Amino acid sequence: GAVVSQHPSRVICKSGTSVKIECRSLDFQATTMFWYRQFPKQSLMLMATSNEGSKATYEQGVEKDKFLINHASLTLSTLTVTSAHPEDSSFYICSARDGGSSYNSPLHFGNGTRLTVT
Amino acid sequence: DAKTTQPPSMDCAEGRAANLPCNHSTISGNEYVYWYRQIHSQGPQYIIHGLKNNETNEMASLIITEDRKSSTLILPHATLRDTAVYYCMTTGANNLFFGTGTRLTVIP
């Protein structure tokens, strides 16, 4: 089945530094990928929609200059948390749908990246 | 996307069927019902989806009422590894919005 790989699975960084998270579709092409954030004991919140070859679409309240998204190929999207602060510590998850499948085919999720900012 | 309502938590004895309800009374005609689950500290796992007919796969069965205003996910023989948060969602668009889900605890 379709597999979405996320890297790294865990990262610890110092306040003020930037962190890049990669999301890859391993056996399918994804023109669109989605980035979610999940705080402890809360549900997933959609942050942005990543579109291959164009700018990402951000949800209300998500700072596009802080959470940089690049979708340079049909199998890779990256999320860069710039100038990270402790309040950015969270579980970041990406998802994608096979671009060649029907519109109602399910999204496939990565296993998430746990970011801790010290 | 239609809003969904799920009970916050449920318990189920190991080996018994787990029946997880979901209300989606504002679902529109072209929206599908999707079920995912999330085991602690992992990404959501797809379970099943359907439009109006009942569906079954190797993981679960999905029963959708005739008026499509509610559905039930059935895990026929729950195991300890089925302990997770189960999310019911509806969508006609490209993305998925997660509600609070049902925390299912399978008890030995």
Chai-1 contact restraints between the chains, C-beta under 6 A:
chainA,res_idxA,chainB,res_idxB,connection_type,confidence,min_distance_angstrom,max_distance_angstrom,comment,restraint_id
A,F34,B,N95,contact,1.0,0.0,6.0,A-B,restraint_1
A,S43,B,F98,contact,1.0,0.0,6.0,A-B,restraint_2
A,S43,B,T100,contact,1.0,0.0,6.0,A-B,restraint_3
A,L44,B,F98,contact,1.0,0.0,6.0,A-B,restraint_4
A,I93,B,G43,contact,1.0,0.0,6.0,A-B,restraint_5
A,N104,B,Y32,contact,1.0,0.0,6.0,A-B,restraint_6
A,P106,B,Y46,contact,1.0,0.0,6.0,A-B,restraint_7
A,P106,B,H49,contact,1.0,0.0,6.0,A-B,restraint_8
A,L107,B,L96,contact,1.0,0.0,6.0,A-B,restraint_9
A,F109,B,G43,contact,1.0,0.0,6.0,A-B,restraint_10
A,F109,B,P44,contact,1.0,0.0,6.0,A-B,restraint_11
A,G110,B,G43,contact,1.0,0.0,6.0,A-B,restraint_12
A,N111,B,Q42,contact,1.0,0.0,6.0,A-B,restraint_13
A,N111,B,G43,contact,1.0,0.0,6.0,A-B,restraint_14
A,G112,B,G43,contact,1.0,0.0,6.0,A-B,restraint_15
